[in-house]
Amino acid sequence: MADSTMPSTQATDGHRPDVAGVLERLRLAEVKLARRREQQTGMNETDRAAMRYLLERVDTRDVTPSMIVRALHLSPASGTALIDRLVARGLVVVEGHPHDRRKKLIRPFDRNIDPDHLDPLTMQLRGLASELPTDEARIVASFLEDVLAMVSETAIPAR
């Protein structure tokens, strides 16, 4: 059900859809979804992303804290706090590396957790994206890369 106070995807001039309006609705929906997920699971988006990263790799390679930090574009301090949260919740264990005493390995407490249960929306979005014809997928991907760059590079004004 569409919110009548929000811009629609319908063309405003008879020809052009309101892409900016759709993006704004998407951003608002993502904020609401993030709040609901955190209330329901106690895990924020970064926690879920870290668990997905770990679960998708645990059977094929050792995962270190620095790998998670790089993959999620976190500072080392934020990565440490993230790992500490996951350990405190009983989701991961930290073990010493068998061949390098300086390294730590991160392992899920339960290897049978399905990453898609952590975030079923990700699989639904992947499915939706896979249905796009190749030419349209290139256009959408290029546009979304530009949006991502803009969001990533936008500075928030100091108060």
C-alpha positions in Angstrom: 0.0 0.0 0.0 1.5 3.3 -1.1 1.7 6.2 1.3 -0.2 9.0 -0.4 2.0 11.7 1.1 5.1 10.3 -0.7 6.0 10.9 -4.3 4.9 8.1 -6.6 6.8 6.3 -9.3 4.3 7.7 -11.8 5.6 10.2 -14.3 5.1 13.7 -13.0 5.1 15.2 -16.5 3.6 12.3 -18.4 6.9 10.9 -19.5 9.5 10.8 -16.6 9.1 8.7 -13.4 10.0 10.5 -10.1 13.3 8.7 -9.5 14.3 11.2 -6.8 11.0 10.6 -5.0 11.4 6.9 -5.2 14.9 7.2 -3.8 13.7 9.3 -0.9 10.9 6.7 -0.1 13.5 3.9 -0.3 15.8 5.8 2.2 12.9 6.3 4.6 11.8 2.7 4.3 15.4 1.5 5.0 15.6 3.6 8.2 12.3 2.1 9.4 13.4 -1.4 8.5 16.7 -1.0 10.3 14.8 0.2 13.5 12.4 -2.8 13.3 15.2 -5.3 12.8 17.2 -4.0 15.6 14.2 -4.0 18.0 13.3 -7.6 16.9 16.8 -9.1 17.0 19.0 -6.8 19.0 21.4 -6.8 16.1 22.2 -3.6 14.1 22.9 -3.6 10.4 26.7 -3.8 11.0 26.2 -6.9 13.2 24.1 -8.6 10.6 26.6 -7.7 7.8 29.4 -9.1 9.9 27.6 -12.4 10.6 26.6 -12.7 6.9 30.2 -12.2 5.9 31.4 -14.7 8.4 28.8 -17.4 7.7 29.4 -17.1 3.9 33.1 -17.8 4.3 33.4 -20.0 7.4 33.5 -23.3 5.5 36.0 -22.1 2.8 38.5 -20.0 4.7 39.7 -18.7 8.1 38.2 -15.3 8.9 40.1 -12.8 11.0 38.9 -9.6 12.6 40.9 -7.5 10.1 39.1 -9.2 7.2 35.7 -8.3 8.7 36.9 -4.7 9.3 38.1 -4.3 5.7 34.9 -5.9 4.2 32.6 -3.7 6.2 34.8 -0.5 5.9 35.1 -0.1 9.7 37.9 1.5 11.7 39.9 -1.0 13.8 38.2 0.4 17.0 34.8 -0.1 15.5 35.7 -3.6 14.4 36.9 -4.5 17.9 33.6 -3.2 19.4 31.7 -5.2 16.8 33.5 -8.4 17.6 33.0 -7.8 21.3 29.2 -7.4 20.7 29.0 -10.6 18.7 31.0 -12.5 21.4 28.8 -11.1 24.2 25.7 -12.2 22.4 27.1 -15.7 22.0 27.1 -15.5 18.2 30.8 -15.9 17.6 33.9 -17.2 19.3 37.4 -15.8 19.0 40.2 -18.4 18.8 43.9 -18.2 18.4 45.3 -18.9 15.0 46.9 -22.4 14.9 50.0 -21.2 13.1 50.4 -17.6 13.9 50.1 -16.5 17.6 49.5 -12.9 16.6 46.3 -13.6 14.7 42.9 -14.3 16.0 40.2 -16.3 14.1 36.5 -15.5 14.3 34.1 -18.4 14.1 30.3 -18.5 14.4 29.1 -20.2 17.6 26.6 -22.1 15.5 27.8 -23.0 12.0 24.3 -24.0 11.0 22.9 -20.5 11.0 21.5 -19.7 7.6 22.8 -16.3 6.5 19.5 -15.7 4.7 17.6 -16.0 8.0 19.7 -13.1 9.4 18.5 -11.0 6.5 15.9 -12.6 4.2 15.5 -9.3 2.4 19.0 -9.7 0.9 18.1 -12.9 -0.9 14.8 -11.4 -2.1 16.6 -8.3 -3.5 19.2 -10.6 -5.2 16.4 -12.5 -6.8 14.7 -9.3 -8.0 17.9 -8.0 -9.4 18.6 -11.3 -11.2 15.3 -10.8 -13.1 16.5 -7.6 -14.8 17.6 -7.9 -18.4 21.3 -7.4 -18.8 21.1 -4.0 -20.5 18.7 -2.7 -17.8 20.8 -4.2 -15.0 23.9 -2.3 -16.3 21.9 1.0 -16.3 20.4 0.4 -12.8 23.8 -0.8 -11.4 25.5 2.3 -12.8 22.9 4.6 -11.3 23.1 2.9 -7.9 26.9 3.1 -7.9 26.6 6.8 -8.5 24.0 7.0 -5.6 26.3 5.0 -3.4 29.3 7.2 -4.1 27.2 10.3 -3.4 25.9 8.8 -0.1 29.3 7.7 0.9 31.0 11.0 0.2 28.4 13.3 1.6 29.6 15.1 4.7 27.1 15.7 7.4 27.1 19.4 8.5 28.5 20.0 12.0 26.0 21.3 14.5 
